[in-house]
Amino acid sequence: MVDGAVERGLRPMVTLHHFTVPRWFAERGGWTADGAADLFERYVQATAPIIGTGVRHVCTINEPNMIAVAGAVRELGTEAPPTVGLVLPDKATTDALVQAHHRATAAVKAISADIQAGWSVANHVYQALPGAEAATAAYSHPREDAFIEAARDDDWIGVQSYTRTRVTTDGPIPAPDDAERTLTGWEYYPRAVGYALRHTAEIVGDVPLIVTENGIATGDDTRRIAYTTGALQEVSAALEDGLDVRGYLHWSALDNYEWGSYKPTFGLISVDPDTFERTPKPSAAWLGGLARTGLLPRATS
């Protein structure tokens, strides 16, 4: 896959861990088991023939904050997670992931000092309602900011954003009743990526930013183009304001499996579930045209 991408003039970013683990790793206790970081480091070392040439960017772990949240949900057992917001991430899982990330980053750099290593964080764009600034900061820190802080010595950090979360002194609240919603039930909010970039930059300091995920689950491709236009305007505004944004990766190329279902279609390319035929949507040609020209939609007031 790396060779095929390079042959086509693409610059691949390889993600070493995207939620799933080997069954044996899970059965021995997962990330919090003794020696988990050692095993992950050994796995990274074994990827040398793949990432050693032709790969400039490596993401060690995708959305570690969501992995830590999943660890907390497992600890809850039969207790249902909140319908709005996230449970408090498992602290032991958080610590283990940070350690594994730092070990993996060192292992990647040992393979090639030219590889730019980082990880991506799920940004929920916590917006404080009046009087809830302190409560919002306290809510955000273990669920997001602690993982951003862990990237302060990295080559880059990934920003992954789709919607916002409004917070009161009592915690997160649902989107307004009249808000447009996507197929995931999230509020249609293309401005989210701009808030996520600025919040991440404020915390991480002098570390380049890459939008590693941004998109919309919709069956209406005109709304995909509208959403992505708004998102790219936010990226453009961030660049104009001096933020060091190095790239934008749309989620996703293909309609795929999303959190237990094939129904939320994020893809620029549709996939027939029976024949597996792939059909580019108009949004694919539109976004490809922007990529070829190198011009982002200008930010609007």
C-alpha angles and dihedrals in degrees: 000000000000091000091048092050093049091048089056094050095257125137107222124214110202118210111204098196126026107172100289124096132184112276092240090055091053093046092054090056105279122235096349096053119107112273096015093130090049091054093048090049090052090050091051091050089053091057091066095106089054103042099026094088132026095015119101100168127048125182110203100198130006116226099342090181090063090049089054090048089052088052089055092048090054089052089053090061109188094358109112119238118240117282090223123040128358135292116249108278117248106263095212091052091048092053092045093051093049090051092047091049093053092047091048093048091054090048091051092050089049089057091052130347088210094067114101108221130196143123136244127241128204104239114205095182098229107208117193118223115218111301094010099093095112093043091050093051091049091048094047100047102073093033098049120344096063089060092048090051089054089063097060093109096042129109091240142344128226121232115203116184139160111153143353137262118215115210133201129184086273094052137262121350131200122266116271114284092242095049119121109246133205127225089273090057092249123138114263099246116150091174089071095091092057092054090045093052093049095045092049092048091051091055104034098045121200098008122119117249128224123186096225096175133021130141148102137261105228142134090213109081092194088064089050090056091045092049094047091047089055092046093050090048086058091050089049091051091050091052092048089052091055103259113151099239111167103181152347125228117190120221108253144011094186135029101255149163110304121187096320101329144074091207100088099078111202097159133119083206124050121223124209105226092213105039097022088225111162120218122185114229123222088258090064092058090043094052091042089055091054090049093051094050094041089221122133121205107265117252116256128209 
